[in-house]
Amino acid sequence: MTPLGKIAVIGNGTWATALAKLLMGNSDRLIWYVRRPDRIEDFIKYRHNPVYLSDVSFDTPRIDFYSDINEVCERADTLLVAIPSPYFKGEADKITVDISKKNIVSAVKGIVPDGNIIVTDYFKEKFGCKDENLLVIGGPCHAEEVALDRLSYLTIGCHDEEKGRLFASMLAGKRLKTIISRDVEGIEYAAVLKNVYAIAGGMVSGLKYGDNFMAMLVSNAIREMGRFVDRISPMEGRDICLSAYLGDLLVTAYSRFSRNHNLGSLIGKGYSVKAAMIDMEQVAEGYYGTKCIYEINRELMVDMPILNAVYDILYRGISAKRAIRTITDTFS
């Protein structure tokens, strides 16, 4: 039993698998929700995730696998949710048991489509979860590098700092450092926006506009992020240059591990948005996040030229070259 009771991982994608690896290093047992029973059978047989990060081995006798999300929610005290945002609502809406007193940790790094709300707000509104029991995971941390055991940092956001520290201790290790923050909402919105800007960064790369222009894009993107986050979730003393915001933006905008960067790169090279989406092997959450933030910003009216340009490309069919050209004079 951990300080936060029995911990369950909800989801079995790349990020869920990387986080499960970290948790296994600090707990005796783990509960894991995997939607498909055949995937569970293969996982137990081969002792690794059969689809994602298959080079990472697991001590499967210490894992209790379930394909029933309600059984997992009943058995666990802390639910670590790591489902890509486009699929989150479909899985969360299967939950019929009372989870209002559970600890919920969101590793979704996306926004709930249709409702245009962050994941913690969704748990509060639909399930009656309390602020002090809601945590988020943010920061510059690619799942692939966690799997390769490279030095990485995660920020754990929680209004209850002690609870944040307790959960952080379940992830921390020699190669994984943790930072505690109370800015739950800011971290969540920043995680959505960095995916949007990573698509823009990929487009710049695909268009071969060079490092100088990329630097201008990213430096303006972090200011744009700061304006939006400060408007939608004001918080005294927030430093947008911390790793949970700027760090996450940098690693997502530049890295070859970034699905959002790779989507943008294909579009910059001339692929249509539809063709680029088909070519992608995994979900690029920034595609959905762009539309959600754009719709939210219709009311907020924050100055966000980069967001608007990405929206025009993804949803209005404007060419990447033309849309990027429209924002060059807004940079400073």
C-alpha positions in Angstrom: 0.0 0.0 0.0 1.4 3.4 -1.0 0.8 6.7 1.0 -2.0 7.4 -1.4 -3.5 3.9 -1.2 -3.8 1.6 -4.2 -2.8 3.3 -7.4 -4.3 2.5 -10.8 -3.2 3.5 -14.2 -6.1 4.3 -16.6 -4.9 3.9 -20.2 -2.2 1.9 -22.0 -0.7 4.2 -24.5 2.9 5.5 -24.6 2.6 8.0 -21.7 0.6 5.6 -19.6 3.2 2.9 -20.1 6.1 5.3 -19.2 4.3 6.4 -16.0 3.5 2.9 -15.0 7.2 2.1 -15.3 8.0 4.9 -12.8 5.2 3.8 -10.4 6.5 0.2 -10.4 9.8 1.4 -9.1 8.2 2.8 -6.0 5.3 0.4 -5.2 4.7 -3.3 -4.6 1.7 -3.6 -6.8 -0.1 -1.7 -9.5 -3.6 -1.8 -10.9 -3.9 -1.2 -14.6 -6.9 -0.6 -16.8 -6.3 -1.8 -20.3 -9.5 -1.6 -22.4 -8.9 -4.7 -24.6 -8.6 -8.2 -23.0 -6.5 -9.5 -25.8 -3.9 -6.7 -25.1 -3.9 -7.8 -21.4 -3.2 -11.4 -22.5 -0.3 -10.4 -24.7 1.0 -8.1 -21.9 1.1 -10.9 -19.4 2.5 -13.4 -21.9 5.4 -11.2 -23.1 5.9 -9.0 -20.0 5.8 -5.8 -22.0 3.1 -3.6 -23.6 2.5 -5.3 -26.9 1.8 -2.0 -28.7 3.6 0.9 -27.0 7.2 1.1 -25.6 7.6 -2.6 -26.2 11.3 -2.5 -25.2 10.2 -1.7 -21.6 9.8 -4.9 -19.6 7.4 -5.2 -16.6 7.2 -7.5 -13.6 3.7 -8.5 -14.6 3.0 -10.7 -11.6 2.9 -7.4 -9.6 0.3 -5.9 -11.8 -3.4 -6.5 -11.5 -4.9 -6.0 -15.0 -8.5 -5.2 -15.7 -10.5 -4.4 -18.8 -13.5 -3.1 -16.7 -12.9 0.5 -15.8 -15.5 0.4 -13.0 -13.8 -2.5 -11.3 -10.6 -0.5 -11.4 -12.2 2.6 -10.0 -13.7 0.6 -7.1 -10.4 -1.2 -6.2 -8.1 1.8 -6.4 -7.7 4.9 -4.2 -5.8 6.9 -6.7 -6.5 7.0 -10.4 -3.8 8.1 -12.7 -5.6 9.0 -16.0 -3.3 8.9 -19.1 -5.7 8.7 -22.0 -5.3 10.8 -25.1 -7.7 13.7 -24.9 -9.8 12.8 -28.0 -10.6 9.4 -26.3 -10.8 10.6 -22.7 -14.5 11.4 -22.5 -15.5 8.1 -24.1 -13.7 6.2 -21.4 -14.5 8.5 -18.5 -18.2 8.3 -19.3 -18.1 4.6 -18.7 -17.5 5.3 -15.0 -20.7 4.7 -13.0 -19.3 4.1 -9.6 -18.7 6.8 -7.0 -15.2 8.3 -7.5 -15.9 11.6 -5.7 -13.5 10.9 -2.9 -10.8 9.3 -5.0 -7.5 11.0 -5.8 -7.5 11.8 -9.5 -4.2 12.4 -11.3 -4.5 13.8 -14.8 -1.7 13.0 -17.2 -3.9 13.7 -20.2 -2.1 16.9 -21.3 -5.1 17.9 -23.4 -8.5 19.4 -23.2 -11.9 17.6 -23.3 -13.4 18.1 -26.8 -17.0 19.3 -27.1 -17.1 20.7 -23.6 -13.9 22.7 -24.1 -12.9 22.2 -20.4 -9.7 20.9 -18.8 -9.7 17.4 -17.4 -9.8 18.4 -13.7 -12.8 20.6 -14.3 -14.5 17.7 -16.0 -13.9 15.5 -12.9 -15.3 18.2 -10.7 -18.4 18.8 -12.7 -19.3 15.2 -13.7 -18.1 13.2 -10.7 -18.1 15.7 -7.8 -14.4 15.4 -7.2 -12.8 17.9 -4.8 -10.0 20.4 -5.6 -7.7 19.0 -2.9 -7.9 15.5 -4.5 -7.1 16.6 -8.1 -3.5 16.5 -9.4 -1.9 17.1 -12.7 1.4 16.0 -14.3 3.2 18.5 -16.5 6.7 19.5 -17.6 9.1 18.6 -20.4 9.1 14.8 -20.2 8.8 12.6 -23.3 7.6 9.1 -22.6 10.3 7.7 -24.9 13.0 9.3 -22.9 11.6 8.1 -19.6 11.6 4.6 -21.1 15.3 5.1 -22.1 16.0 6.1 -18.5 17.3 9.5 -19.4 17.3 12.3 -16.8 13.9 13.9 -16.8 11.8 16.3 -14.7 8.1 16.3 -14.0 6.0 18.9 -12.3 3.2 17.7 -10.0 0.4 20.3 -9.6 -2.0 20.0 -6.7 -3.8 22.6 -4.5 -2.9 20.3 -1.6 0.9 20.6 -1.7 1.5 17.7 0.8 -0.6 15.4 -1.4 1.4 16.6 -4.4 4.6 15.7 -2.6 3.3 12.3 -1.7 2.4 11.5 -5.3 5.7 12.9 -6.6 7.5 10.4 -4.3 5.7 7.6 -6.2 7.3 8.7 -9.5 10.7 10.0 -8.4 13.9 8.0 -8.9 17.5 8.4 -9.8 16.7 9.6 -13.3 13.4 11.2 -12.6 13.2 14.4 -10.6 10.0 16.1 -9.4 8.8 19.7 -8.8 5.8 20.6 -6.8 3.3 23.4 -7.9 -0.1 24.7 -6.8 -0.9 25.9 -10.3 -3.1 23.1 -11.4 -5.2 24.9 -13.9 -2.3 26.9 -15.4 -0.3 23.7 -16.0 -3.3 22.1 -17.7 -3.9 25.0 -20.1 -0.2 25.3 -20.8 -0.1 21.6 -21.7 -2.8 22.1 -24.2 -1.2 25.2 -25.7 2.3 23.8 -26.1 0.8 21.2 -28.4 -0.7 23.9 -30.6 2.6 25.7 -30.7 4.5 22.5 -31.4 2.4 22.1 -34.6 3.4 25.6 -35.6 7.0 24.7 -34.8 6.7 21.6 -37.0 5.4 23.6 -39.8 8.3 26.0 -39.6 10.6 23.0 -39.7 8.8 21.5 -42.7 8.9 24.8 -44.5 12.7 25.0 -43.8 12.4 28.5 -42.4 15.5 27.9 -40.2 16.5 28.1 -36.6 16.4 31.9 -36.4 12.7 32.0 -37.3 12.0 29.0 -35.0 13.5 30.9 -32.1 11.3 33.9 -32.8 8.2 31.6 -33.0 8.9 29.9 -29.7 9.8 33.1 -27.9 6.5 34.7 -29.1 4.6 31.6 -28.3 5.5 31.6 -24.7 4.3 35.1 -24.3 1.1 34.2 -26.0 0.7 31.3 -23.7 1.3 33.5 -20.7 -1.4 36.0 -21.8 -3.9 33.3 -22.2 -3.2 31.4 -19.0 -3.1 34.6 -17.0 -6.5 35.6 -18.4 -8.3 32.3 -17.9 -6.7 31.3 -14.6 -5.2 34.3 -12.8 -2.6 33.4 -10.2 -0.2 35.7 -8.4 3.4 35.0 -8.8 3.1 32.6 -11.8 6.4 32.4 -13.7 5.7 31.4 -17.3 9.4 30.6 -17.8 9.3 27.7 -15.4 9.7 24.2 -16.8 6.0 23.3 -16.5 5.3 26.0 -19.1 8.4 27.1 -21.1 10.2 23.8 -20.7 7.3 21.7 -21.9 6.8 24.1 -24.8 10.5 23.8 -25.9 10.7 20.0 -25.8 7.4 19.6 -27.7 8.2 22.3 -30.3 11.7 20.9 -31.2 11.8 17.2 -30.5 11.5 14.4 -33.0 9.6 12.5 -30.3 6.8 15.2 -30.5 3.8 13.9 -32.4 2.5 17.5 -32.7 5.8 18.7 -34.2 5.8 15.8 -36.6 2.2 16.6 -37.7 3.1 20.2 -38.3 6.3 19.1 -40.2 4.2 17.0 -42.6 1.9 19.9 -43.3 4.8 22.2 -43.8 6.2 19.8 -46.3 3.0 20.0 -48.4 0.8 17.3 -47.0 -2.9 18.1 -46.6 -4.1 18.1 -43.0 -6.1 15.0 -43.7 -3.2 13.2 -45.3 -0.9 14.2 -42.5 -3.3 12.9 -39.9 -3.6 9.6 -41.7 0.2 9.3 -41.9 0.6 9.8 -38.2 0.8 6.5 -36.2 -0.4 8.2 -32.9 -2.7 11.0 -31.9 -1.5 14.5 -32.2 -3.5 16.2 -29.4 -2.7 19.7 -30.6 -5.1 19.2 -33.6 -8.0 19.0 -31.2 -6.6 21.4 -28.7 -6.3 24.1 -31.3 -10.0 24.1 -32.0 -10.9 24.0 -28.3 -8.7 26.9 -27.3 -9.8 28.9 -30.4 -13.4 28.5 -29.3 -12.6 29.4 -25.7 -10.8 32.5 -26.9 -13.7 33.8 -28.8 -15.0 35.0 -25.4 -11.7 35.9 -23.8 -10.4 37.8 -26.8 -6.8 37.3 -25.8 -4.3 38.4 -28.5 -3.2 35.0 -30.0 -1.9 35.4 -33.6 0.0 32.1 -33.5 -3.1 30.1 -32.3 -5.2 31.8 -35.0 -2.7 30.9 -37.7 -2.6 27.3 -36.7 -6.4 27.2 -36.6 -6.6 28.7 -40.1 -4.3 26.0 -41.4 -6.0 23.0 -39.7 -9.6 24.0 -40.0 -9.9 26.6 -42.8 -7.6 25.0 -45.3 -5.2 28.0 -45.6 -1.7 27.0 -46.6 1.0 26.8 -44.0 3.2 29.2 -45.9 0.4 31.8 -46.2 -0.7 31.5 -42.6 2.8 31.7 -41.1 3.5 34.7 -43.3 0.6 36.6 -41.7 2.1 36.4 -38.2 5.7 37.4 -39.0 5.0 41.1 -38.5 3.4 40.5 -35.1 6.7 39.1 -33.7 8.8 41.1 -31.3 
